[in-house]
Amino acid sequence: MASPPPPKILIIGASIAGPTLATFLLLSALPAAQKPHIALLERSPTLRTAGQNIDIRPLGLPIVRKLGLERKIRAATTGEKGVQLVDAANTVWAQVQVDKGGRGPTSDIEVLRGHLAEILIERLRGVSEEVQKEGGKGVEFLFGDYVEEMEQDDEKVHVRFAESREWRQYDLVVGADGLQSRTRRMLWGADGESERVRPLGMYAAFFSMPKGETDTLWRRWFHAPGRRGIMLRPDQQRGRTTALVSVVTADDQRFKEVAARGHQKEQKELMEQCFRGVGWESERVLKEMMATDDFYYDMVGQVKMEQWSKGRVTLLGDAGYCASPLSGMGTTLAMNGAYNLAGELTRFPDDYKTAFAEYEKHMRPLVGHAQKLVPGVPHIVHPETAWGVWILNAVSGFLVWTRIVTLLFMFKGPPNDAAPMEDYGFKQLPELEV
């Protein structure tokens, strides 16, 4: 009796979670011909190599090592030494160094999202080619398209691609398409997005710019009255500086509206208007923001859902359980989620319902820990008045000087041991050459 054909799986999103999931699905002990036929779909016509600084916490390191990527990723780090709180005169009020234990604001593995995505795709292509040489299907890379329609029945998920206009059938679909997940809106309904996506009242713009004379390997964080902040961080790999310009507001609906409309020119103009004349290095930052072509703007929020799957479709990473950049756990959640989802699909190849349920069971504790932000964040670190900014800087300096800040990060920093790592029998990959 002939064995059934391998499952066809569509993964939507080629940033961090999607490529990690695809790679682990191909690392099972199954013969190559029985491994899934994977399609990796990315709306951008090419791999997005830009993006903000992200970090990998200790909980993500075993996964990185399993993929043979630790040396490659460490060689691609930004070189950030830690964070400094500075005032308009660039005086440092508080300074916290890199924490190799993963509890502080700067992890010892800080890398640009685009660089990490490139490394993960490189690893995936190599694994896919090996599977194909052994008679398997491997991965089909679909760039420059997106799903416009999605329907499912008891047997398949039927999707229509927007650009090719082609209908295809898959056994399973995984939405790894971020905070503003189109997959989530299509399957769970746009009307419920206001309940699933929980805004934190913060709006932020990310971009890169030429390195200036005052830029060092320290992250510099400047606060201005009106709950505004500018953060400049090193990008040692490209010899540039990355910027995060953020504002916390619950009343000004313009920030929410421009995020929803998605027009970059409009977003830049609003942020330029908001930060004009705030002091420090704002003039330089705003000038470079208006000129940059790797600008990204969005609301800062969390995604909270009672269930991450519906039928043959499940969500992965920020699409299903975004903890926000404020948690410092987004990348670690994405990689752990990918590992556990791949493991459960390998463990229950003929029972996707059980696989999805077990995936959620493993991930819920970690997600719950990551989404518990320090009370008052982000408002408490974005003061409304000049007096409030002075208090923030002075108190931060006192906490660092007394080393109380170390205790605070121990109890309130990103979790390191919220979920044990299951052994799914995945193949150990050799370290990728640097």
Steps between C-alpha positions, in 0.01 A plus 500: 500500500640838393571750777298821496662806342682736734289786637503833322552787741479871420696728735409868464784730602876472441644701788601301811227252596417380148849391386571348843185288480575389144853394591396290797223332299773376267728383784282215621617139486253420222633390160534797263210385282266508801596846622253785440485692174529855630414827329647810668307810398628856541317811380820694436657423159836448671608407849459796735850572623415813701340510843557597859739357756375178653648264754512129568456411866640186670176310433567534127863389507440122496296546182772712340756233590280222362497685169878539510474878490651627825837604357341650189251705701756614757721619214208711374420677827476878517777537758276679748667537842188597694257789547558857618234749608606843377363854525493786250870574569584132434591454867472136607272463804489120512683218325421127491743261332421194290358219712615157387236346725231643276316701766611852415388740227789396276566133432845378399344395167366820345451477124302683233180322402601503135839342570340222703242438226780472242686245713185293557412500129857399410478207741155402367613504138787267583278257690238508224760421234622198698143371534444543127821311421367212709169491312283735705311811394672747732390864496343707226585869554219733393601866518300799380153356560242464776177316577191693394240233576503202732238229548520164671305179529556170677771396255691806379564871526433679172689824440510745212812704448449868424770553237500168314119463540569130549294274728696240695416235757693426817458256785600762756563875505715683756465876535835644610424844359549725801303734721279621216440143380283479190453128570351576841263761361379272220436195718387654827328804350603866482217600736671333797843653447440768762467226763788286377752779443553693824663842439744616768450866411842526335589572137849459362706557188805287421768592245875511445724795429870584452714469811571836662793630701314455831384146423684227687444131573264603780128532447407858589146572617375860519166599652306818431186637667174391341585129536744510210822304465787456254724195517819467293671163476817371331509290186863392496449271201402780264672787678166674544265601781146373550236728644177446691282809532199439725207685654250383760150646462148381560325814379654600167329275247724616215770251598253212489350617173828530310601155626177357358532677165861395452616799294868550576516867399208579731659308787832678461334841492305431818809382689702796373230737623484324837877509565592832344701709746517248788875551534797266531577360152142517375579727205750250362274204569196656333701605195623144452154359566350704218773381262518130590347226288495229771237673714242296692222637721237322705311491824656307788265237635441143603291222346290295738278217375313217668607261225773528238354253251182475299449180304810431293648845556715607794689813597865529595705773669374859504197406290359294787669623818703817448648612832619836354859629466470621860517140620837428338361154419355525149777313318534239773125434494505470120784247500364297792156497341643381169698224671203373700255519210738308274554245776133436562421475128781244476374315807139493372535497119148365446324700772542873450237581763701329773822653364353851516365439850836372629680793339277740692541299820880534482502867402229651722715520819787672319267741319324583825832586668620708205180704477517605866666837463623709791196682646463846348704429186523676258364813674733482800810522277350776283429790740252774413687797651854635514494438874396141432792454258742630766355259758528207257867574431584564865321190632654284226845627595435421866376147421809428293740652756348292783476193274133469587437493125667157487242363744218661303612330179531168683135512604347703216733437206429262210439141618781250466342177616126518431481188282728196466613410149353176368718253311324426170789309347598767251829462321787706643644727230871585480598860566456721196826654385553865595 
